Each structure stands twice: as structure tokens, then as C-alpha cells.
Amino acid sequence: MIKKIGALSLLLIMLILPVTAFAEQGIGIVLGEPTGLSYKTGNLAIGLGWSFATADSRIDATADWWLINDHLIEMFDWYLGAGIKLGLNLNNDIFNIGFRVPIGVQWWPVEQLEIFLEIAPGILLIPATEPDIGAGLGLRYHF
């Protein structure tokens, strides 16, 4: 199990490094499904969280590329993306892989503080094909 968590972490680092060199970055927390940490740089949003929605404990990692990130009204923006979801069930070491489509709204009460609400319907492909949904309310500080 430790090897799987290490491999998952390494994959996320490899996804983040090429994009982060010159982009604005934001880091924060997300409450929801899963609950955890959020990192954003440019149009790439990464999440690492613990899932509480089922009886089984699960660690989930997401990587989303925002295809649309547009202004809505005054201090509000919206986004739509496509991404992947990797999960590890800690009770039985079952590894999940799926795709997701995050859609959300962002509120910028001050220039560097983002509050966002997101829903991400998707589909798990491994170990079995089944629908999946994630959602969260989050806060990111941009620097």
C-alpha cells in the first residue's frame, strides 16, 4: 500500500512540475468529496484528499485541465474542465482510475483569495465501469 501511495504522489509531482515554472499558483483546502488539499497553477488544478462518503477509507488524487475559465459577473468567474481521478481504497488496496468533468464557480472577495464551489461528474473505468461524482467547497490563496 505504501508503494501505491508513493507512486501516486510521484505521478502528481510529474504532472505539476512542467506547468508551475511561470504561472500564478494557488494553494488551499477543499471540503466535500473528497476533503483535502487543492493546488492550482495556470489552467491545471490538482487535488489530494481523503474520501469520507463510503464505509471504506479512500485517498483520491485529481488532475484537471480547465478548458474554459471565464469571467461571469463582477467578482465571479466560472470554469469547465476535463481531468483524471486516481483513487486507492485503503481497506482492500483496490486502485481506481477514472475521468471527470469539473464545473465550478469562483468568487474573488479580494485579489489573491479565491473561494470556489465545484461539482465533478465522471466515470470510473478501473477496476469496474461505474458512474462517479465529486463535489467540494474550497478556498485557495494565490501568490
Secondary structure by P-SEA (a helix, b strand, c coil): caaaaaaaaaaaaaaccccccccbbbbbccccccbbbbbbcccbbbbbbbbccccbbbbbbbbbbbcccccccccbbbbcccbbbbbbccccbbbbbbbbbbbbbbbcccccbbbbcbbbbbbbcccbbbbbbbbbcbbbbcc
